[in-house]
Amino acid sequence: MPSKPTRAELAILRVLWTRGECTVREVHEQLSRAQDTGYTTTLKQIQVMTEKGLVTRTERGRFHVYRAKGLEGTVQKQLIRELVDLAFGGSSGRLVLQALSSQRTSPDELREIRRLLDQQEQPSARTPKKSS
């Protein structure tokens, strides 16, 4: 990902990740459901995001259509790595403990967390076995 997105840019990226390609108007309509944002503000943010390399723009007739450049998971991993380093001294375990203690976790999320923990505890297939 070329540049770290701001909070406002992440809101726009979430719309693009969910809906795929969108015009500024479509992004603005989606954002307006949750917050009071002017159309020109949305337009300016998307223009800046294009310059930063966060979104790509193509022309479709008389419309510009935008698409998120990075995959959602890739951007999330970048942001998590930075958060873990800055706020948790590089400890992903401390991040998980803090996240789990700060708000309720759904049963589905807990199952997925358990699955990932079980996967982490499995010896790697590439680890050589000790001979007796």
ZATOR-875497 format. One record per residue (C-alpha): residue number from 1; residue in three letters; x, y, z. Coordinates in Angstrom, 3 decimals. Example, Ala and Ser with C-alpha at 12.3 -4.5 7.8 and 13.67 -1.06 7.14 Angstrom:
PT   migu   vexse          u          v          w
PT      1     ala     12.300     -4.500      7.800
PT      2     ser     13.670     -1.060      7.140
END
This chain:
PT   migu   vexse          u          v          w
PT      1     met      0.000      0.000      0.000
PT      2     pro      1.581      3.265     -1.103
PT      3     ser      0.368      5.425      1.778
PT      4     lys     -1.289      4.960      5.157
PT      5     pro     -4.969      5.962      4.941
PT      6     thr     -6.502      8.461      7.350
PT      7     arg     -9.710      7.691      9.264
PT      8     ala    -11.825      9.493      6.619
PT      9     glu     -9.990      7.669      3.827
PT     10     leu    -10.637      4.325      5.543
PT     11     ala    -14.372      5.096      5.535
PT     12     ile    -14.184      5.636      1.762
PT     13     leu    -12.083      2.495      1.291
PT     14     arg    -14.665      0.463      3.235
PT     15     val    -17.338      1.625      0.786
PT     16     leu    -15.138      0.691     -2.178
PT     17     trp    -14.198     -2.700     -0.699
PT     18     thr    -17.861     -3.468     -0.082
PT     19     arg    -19.338     -2.163     -3.307
PT     20     gly    -16.426     -2.446     -5.738
PT     21     glu    -16.175      0.307     -8.317
PT     22     cys    -18.111      3.477     -7.476
PT     23     thr    -18.569      7.023     -8.635
PT     24     val    -17.991      9.856     -6.165
PT     25     arg    -21.775     10.262     -5.888
PT     26     glu    -22.222      6.592     -4.942
PT     27     val    -19.482      6.815     -2.313
PT     28     his    -20.961     10.059     -0.977
PT     29     glu    -24.469      8.567     -0.738
PT     30     gln    -23.123      5.619      1.245
PT     31     leu    -21.067      7.822      3.586
PT     32     ser    -23.988     10.219      4.126
PT     33     arg    -25.977      7.443      5.791
PT     34     ala    -23.574      7.426      8.730
PT     35     gln    -22.185     10.976      8.833
PT     36     asp    -22.952     14.447      7.569
PT     37     thr    -20.401     14.964      4.807
PT     38     gly    -20.623     17.339      1.877
PT     39     tyr    -20.300     16.057     -1.663
PT     40     thr    -17.337     18.337     -2.401
PT     41     thr    -15.555     17.034      0.706
PT     42     thr    -15.996     13.456     -0.515
PT     43     leu    -14.809     14.471     -3.989
PT     44     lys    -11.695     16.186     -2.595
PT     45     gln    -10.882     13.217     -0.344
PT     46     ile    -11.128     10.803     -3.276
PT     47     gln     -8.929     13.075     -5.415
PT     48     val     -6.292     13.128     -2.662
PT     49     met     -6.583      9.346     -2.296
PT     50     thr     -5.964      8.998     -6.040
PT     51     glu     -2.800     11.115     -5.725
PT     52     lys     -1.661      9.032     -2.724
PT     53     gly     -2.167      5.807     -4.676
PT     54     leu     -4.949      4.485     -2.420
PT     55     val     -7.533      4.346     -5.215
PT     56     thr     -7.481      4.091     -8.993
PT     57     arg     -9.697      6.046    -11.363
PT     58     thr    -11.090      5.022    -14.718
PT     59     glu    -13.377      6.920    -17.045
PT     60     arg    -16.738      5.443    -17.995
PT     61     gly    -18.396      7.813    -20.410
PT     62     arg    -18.712     11.105    -18.572
PT     63     phe    -18.182      9.556    -15.132
PT     64     his    -15.046      8.783    -13.170
PT     65     val    -15.219      5.431    -11.432
PT     66     tyr    -12.992      4.668     -8.447
PT     67     arg    -11.712      1.383     -7.045
PT     68     ala     -9.641      0.660     -3.936
PT     69     lys     -6.081     -0.093     -4.988
PT     70     gly     -5.164     -2.296     -2.024
PT     71     leu     -7.063     -5.313     -0.794
PT     72     glu     -8.890     -4.877      2.497
PT     73     gly     -6.842     -7.554      4.260
PT     74     thr     -3.545     -6.091      3.050
PT     75     val     -4.408     -2.613      4.348
PT     76     gln     -5.647     -4.047      7.652
PT     77     lys     -2.419     -6.014      8.121
PT     78     gln     -0.349     -2.888      7.440
PT     79     leu     -2.331     -0.889     10.000
PT     80     ile     -2.226     -3.696     12.580
PT     81     arg      1.557     -4.072     12.219
PT     82     glu      1.953     -0.355     12.856
PT     83     leu     -0.453     -0.423     15.820
PT     84     val      1.277     -3.454     17.368
PT     85     asp      4.669     -1.776     17.040
PT     86     leu      3.581      1.645     18.296
PT     87     ala      1.082      0.828     21.036
PT     88     phe      1.996     -2.695     22.158
PT     89     gly      5.777     -2.814     21.865
PT     90     gly      5.606     -5.349     19.039
PT     91     ser      3.473     -7.815     21.030
PT     92     ser      0.489     -9.067     19.049
PT     93     gly     -0.570    -11.048     22.125
PT     94     arg     -0.962     -7.849     24.143
PT     95     leu     -3.042     -6.389     21.315
PT     96     val     -5.366     -9.414     21.287
PT     97     leu     -5.755     -9.394     25.080
PT     98     gln     -6.596     -5.691     25.056
PT     99     ala     -9.030     -6.085     22.153
PT    100     leu    -10.832     -9.020     23.790
PT    101     ser    -11.113     -7.235     27.146
PT    102     ser    -12.364     -3.952     25.676
PT    103     gln    -15.596     -5.123     24.022
PT    104     arg    -17.896     -8.106     23.658
PT    105     thr    -16.856    -10.729     21.117
PT    106     ser    -19.478    -12.702     19.179
PT    107     pro    -19.576    -16.516     19.380
PT    108     asp    -18.595    -16.723     15.680
PT    109     glu    -15.593    -14.466     16.284
PT    110     leu    -14.565    -16.548     19.313
PT    111     arg    -14.717    -19.743     17.216
PT    112     glu    -12.509    -18.137     14.581
PT    113     ile    -10.068    -16.924     17.260
PT    114     arg     -9.910    -20.453     18.728
PT    115     arg     -9.305    -21.912     15.261
PT    116     leu     -6.446    -19.471     14.675
PT    117     leu     -4.961    -20.204     18.116
PT    118     asp     -5.120    -23.959     17.439
PT    119     gln     -3.447    -23.357     14.090
PT    120     gln     -0.687    -21.312     15.776
PT    121     glu     -0.055    -24.077     18.304
PT    122     gln      0.394    -26.783     15.646
PT    123     pro      4.029    -27.630     14.960
PT    124     ser      5.070    -26.373     11.570
PT    125     ala      5.244    -28.982      8.842
PT    126     arg      8.639    -27.555      7.928
PT    127     thr     10.106    -28.057     11.409
PT    128     pro     12.500    -31.015     11.277
PT    129     lys     11.621    -33.853     13.661
PT    130     lys     14.196    -34.824     16.257
PT    131     ser     15.547    -38.329     15.869
PT    132     ser     15.997    -40.515     18.930
END
